Structures are given as structure tokens and as C-alpha cells.
Amino acid sequence: MALFGRNKTSVGLDIGSGLIKVAVVDHSKAEPELVRVAIVPLLPDAIVEGEVMDTAIVAEAIQNAIASAGVKTKQVSTAVGGRDVIIKKIQIERVKEQQARELMRWEAEQHVPFDMESVELDFQILDPDDTGPEMSVLLVAAKRELVQAKVRILTDAGLEPAIVDVDAFALHNAFELNYPDAMQGVVGLVNIGNEVTNINILDGGIPILTRDLTVGTRRFREDLQRERGLGVDESEAALRGYDRSPDLDAVLRSRGEEIAVGVERAVAFLASSSRIGRMETLFLSGGGARMPGITNMLADRLRLRVEQANPLANLRVRDGALASLVTDEVAPLLMLPIGLALRQVA
């Protein structure tokens, strides 16, 4: 979580369990500009349930992605997420920021189910200009071993952490830039990855709840092979194709239900613990957002407007930034690395 120097170019590195993704953003102009993207596949089972099983393979894939993106600097921004990260909006007595920093560890003990000696803490005052007796604070806690493990894999790849962010905040960064009109009211942002689906609920543009589900495109792929009898290539083609198929529709109904229930439970929890408005729209990102029929299935099931989030919708893109990649195919994959790269290293 350290910051080193000031750079006009930021590198976002998303270490997924299926793909390594790099986004490079130039901050030297009035608006940020995406200058380069690289996506490198990772061998199966190199990362399982967020744990690196083969450090050498992951480090080599990271190096290949960095080289493909033409990155010369060793400093990159990356993120942590999962069950070992807690994000919570709390109310505390209004004090100055320095006093809040002193109070935050005690406050965290009331809200974070981890040993305080084993976590990294940070916070953001959400209403610094208000004058009321209480203030809203976004509290973030991550297990130190989670952060250290991410730093170690960067070190093994010959890189340095300019910023260690939280997945939910990086996704929010990209979403805020590309969908400024959605920064009002309650909005859901669901990132369907290879192994994990992240559910993020925003209220007035502020992330107020994040949940992780242990379902991702790997489960959909396995179900297509086991239950529908598809081969490896056939199942991959069904997930990444443009046309819906009866085989995929059957799997979408079962596995998609897990995602729908996860969203419902997150919204119900918020409704029971705080006053929030009704969620009207759900945005999908990640590799799973490309599955034909997933948006319609979730829209029908949740009775919400569901659409695919595009991290390039309102972002300047330099000619050649995507090289030979097909924009429509890779855009859903880039929400997290672009969100990381939008964080300018100060």
C-alpha cells in the first residue's frame, strides 16, 4: 500500500486465476488515455481459489503480460479481494482526520471479524464538509498475509507495488469514469471472473457493500462438460460465442441462479441494516459478462435492468492500444485492470 514518486503513466495489473491482464493509462493530458492493453492466459490450476499454487508459472505469465504491454517501469498497481477483505460504511463522532486515524483501530475492532494485529486498515471520510455531530466513514480492512502474498508474487516477477488497492474500489474507479450518470441512487456492479463473482453495491457512487461468490466461468465450463457432454473446446466456444445455445441456457439457469441469489441477499442485508433506495440497474463485467444470455437471464430473474459494463465507454483510447485484440470480446475483461491504472501514483 505504498506510494513511490509521481508518474504520468500508471500500470494496472489484474492477476486472475485464468488470465493475467495489464492496462497502461497515460495521465499527462487533461483526460486519462488508455495507451496499451495485454492479456495473457494462465495455465489451469496455477491459481486456485485465490491461492497461488505454482509461483514460477504465475510470475512468468506476469512477466509475459508486462512485456507484451511494452511496460518499462517496475511499479504497478494491483489489488486484493475476497473474504479476507472487509469494506463497511460506518458512522462515528465527527472529528478531524488525524483524530479519526487514531480512533479507527478501536472502531475497526467493533466491525471487523479479524485479529487487529494481523490486518492492514484504511479509511475514507465520505462527508468531510458536513458539520453534523457524526460523519460517515468507509472502513477497509485486509488481512496482512493477503497483501504480503500479493507483494511476494510481484517481487517474484521483478515488479514493485506502487499501489495495492481493493478489487471493489478498482472496479468502482473504472465504472465511475465510464458511467457518471450511474453515480446517483443504488446500483449493482457484478464482476464475473474465472473462479469468483464479486458483487458490489454502490449508493450515490459510494461502495457500501461487497460480497464474493465462489462461482465463476470455470463452474459454467465444468457444468457444460459434465452435464451437457460438451468437449473442452465446445464449452469454451459456448461461453465466448455470440449466439445462445440450449446447452448454455440450461447451465445459465442453474449457475446464474447462484449469482441472482447472491445479489438478492446483498440487497436484503443492506435494506435491513440501513436506509437505501431500490436498486434499479445491475451492470456486469468480467469474462462471465460475455456469456450469451447472461444479461437477459439475470434481468428476468431479478426484475432489474441488466447491462454489460464497458470500461471503454467514456475513456480515451489511443490508436493501437488494443493491438490485435477484438474490442467487444476483451472490453468486459478490462474493468479491473483499467480501474487500477486510473489510480495515478502520486
N, C-alpha and C positions, 0 to 999 in steps of 0.2 A: 504494500500500500504506500510505497514511497514515491516521491516525485523527484525527477532529476532534470534540471535545466529547463530550457524552453526550446521547443522545436516547432517549426512551421508545418511539418509533416508528422502525422500520427499513424501508427500501425496497430490495427486491431487484429488479434489472434484468437480465433474460436477453436478450441481443442475439443471436438466432438468425438463420440465413440465410433462414428462411421466415416467422418470426413474432417480434415483439417482445413479451415477457411481463413484467409487473410484478406483484409481490406486496408488500403492505404488512402488516407484523406489529406489533402493539402489545405492548410488553414491560412495561407498567405494572402488570399483575396478577401473581398467583402463577404463572400459566402463560401462555405466549405465545398470542396470539389473532390469527388472520388476519382483517383488517378490510376488505381490498379487493383485488381482482384485476382486471387489464386485459390483454387480448390484442389486438394489432393486427397485421394481415398486412403483410408486406413485399413490395414488388414483386419479381418474379423477377429474378435476376442482380444485385440491388443489393449482395448479399454472395455471393461465390463462393469456395469452399474457404477460408472464414475471412477472406478479404481484402475489405475494403470497396471496392466498385467505384464507388459513387455516394454520396459523403458527404452531400450535401444530402438525398437521399431517405431515407437511414438516420436522419439527425438529425431529420427531420420526423416519421418514424414513431415515434421515441423520444419526441418531444415530445407526440405524439398519445396514446401509451400512458400517459405520465405524467399528462397532463390527464384522461384517462378514469378513472384511478385516484384522481383528486382529490388528488394529491400537491402539497403547497405547498413543501416543502423542496427544496433543490437537491442535497442529499447523497444519494447512492445507493450501494448495494453491487453490484458486478458481478464478473465472473470471466473468466479466460483459460484456455485449454486447447489441446490439440493436440500436435503433435510437438515444438514449441518449449518444452514444459513437461516437466520430469523430476521424478518422485517416486520416492524409493528409501529403503528401510529399511536402515540400516547399523549396524554395531557399532563403537564407539570406546572408548578408555580412559575410565573413569569420572572425570569432572572436574566442577567447579562450572559453572553455566550460563555465567557470564561467560568462563571459560576455553574452554568449548565454542564460544562465539561467535567467539573468536579462532582456534580450530583449524578451524572449519568451512570456511573458504575453501580451506585446504590439503586437507582431506578431500574437498571437492567436486571438486577437480582430479582426484582418483582415480576419481570415479564419474560425472561429468557431461561429456558429449562436446561441450561448448561452450567458447568462449573466456571465461575467468573475468572478463575486463574488460567483457564485454557481457551479463552476467546479473544478475538480482536473486535473492538467496539468502535462504532462511529455513529454520528447522528447529524440531522439537519433540522434547524428550526424552520418551520413551514410558514409562520406568520410573524416575522421579525418586526414588522412595522405596526402591528396592533398594540393596543395599550391596555387590554383587559388583564385581569388578575392571573389568568392562565394562558399558556401558549401550547400550540400543537408542535410535536416533535416526531420526526421519523427516526426510529431507532433501528440500527442494523448491528447484528452480531453474527460472527462467523467463527467456527472452531479454528483455532490457530493451526492445528495439524492439517486442515484442509487447505489453508493458504500456503503453508510451508510445502505441502506436496505439489501444489501448482508451481511454486517458485522453483522447486527442485527440477521439475521436468523442463522448465525454461532454461535453467542452468545447464542441464544435460545437452540441450540443443544449442548451447552457446549464446543464449539470449539473456536479457535482463528485464525485470518487470518495471516498466515506467509507472503503470497503474495496475492494481488488482481490484477490479470492480466486482459488482454483483450482477449475475445474469439478468435479473429483473430490471435493474437500472439501465443496463446497456440496451436492452430491448426498448425500454421507455425512451431513451435518447433518440434512437432511430425513428421510433413511432411519432414522437413529438415534432420532429423536423418535417416529417412527411405528411402528417395528419394534424395540423394545428387546430382545425375545426373540431377535432375529437377531444380536445383538452377541456371540454365542458361536460358536466354530468358524469354518469358512471359508464365505463367502457371496459370490456374484457379483451385481453390480449393473450392468445394461446399459441405457444410455440411448440410444435410437434417435432421432436427430434428423433434420433435413431432409437434410443432406449427410454428417454424420459420426455414427458409432456409438461411444460411449465405453464401454469395458469396465473396470470397477473391481472388484478382488478385495479383500475385507476378511477379515482374520484376527483373531478376537477383537475385532471392532469397529474395527480399525485398517486404514486403506487401505494396502495393501502393494504394489500394482501397478496401474498404469493403462495402457491401450492405446487408441489411436484407430484406427478402421477407416474408410476413405473410402467407406462405403456408408450410405445413409440412405433416407428415404422418397422422395426425388427419384429415386433409381435405380429403386425399385419402380414409381413412377409412370411413368417413361420406358419401362420394360420392358412395362408394361401397354399403353402406346400403340403401341410399336414392334412387339412380338412378338405381342400378343393383339388388336391392332386396335381398341382402345378409344379413345374420344374423351377430351378433357381432363376434361370433367365426369364422364364414366363412370368414368374411372380414379380420380378423386378420391373418388367415391362408393364405389367398391370398397374403397379404403384406409380410409375413415372409417365404413363401414357396420357393421351388427351381424351380418350374415349372410355366411357364407363363399361364395365363388364358385369355379367351376373355373378361371377366368382367374387369379384371385388365388392360388389354391393352386399353380398352375404356377410363378408368379413367386416365391412364398414358398420353394418347393423350391430354386430356383437362388440367389436372393439371400440367403435365410435360411441357406443353406449357408456363405456367406462369414462370417456372424456366428457360426455354430456353430464353424467352424474357428478364428476369432479367439479365442473363449473357450477352446477346447481348447489352443491354443498358449500362451495366457497361463497356464493352469493347469500345463501341462507345463514351462514355463520356471520357474515357482515351485517345482515339485516337484524340479527338477534343481538348483536353487540354494539351497534352504532346506528345512527340515522343516516341512511344513504337513500338516494333515489333509485328508481327502477333502471336496470341495465337494458339498454335498447340495442346495442350493437356489439358483436363479437368479431375480432379480427384474428385471422390465422396466419402464422408464419412458420418457418422451419420446413424441412424436407417433406413432412407429412401434409403440409398445406397443399402440396401439388397433387395429392391423390384425387383422381377423378371422382366426383360425387361427394367428397367430404364436406364441402360447404353447404350443399343442399341438405345432406343428411342431418347435420347439426342444426341448421336453420329450422327444419321441420320438427326435430326433436325438442329443441329448446324454445321454439316460437320466438326467435330473435332474428334480426338481420345479421347474417354472417357473410363476411367477405375476406378475400385473401389480402393480407397487408403487403404493400410493395415498398421496400426501403429505398427505391429509386424514384418514387413518385414525385418528390419535390427536391431531390438532391441533384446538384450539378454533376454531370458525368463527363469526364474528359474522353475525347475520341480515343478508342483503342483500350480503354480501361478494362473492358471485359475480354479483350483478346478474342479468342475463338469461341468463347462461351456463349450459349444462347440465352439472351436476357430473360425471356419468360420462364425458362427452366431453372435458372440459378437465382433469380431475384428472391424467392421465398427463403433461400438458404442464407441470405446475406444480412438478415435483420440484426443478428447478434454481432458479427464482426464489424459491420458498419457502425452500429451503436457504440462499440468500443473505440473505433477510430475517430468518432466525432468528439470524444473527450480529448481536448487539446492538453498536452502535457505542459504545465505552467512552471 
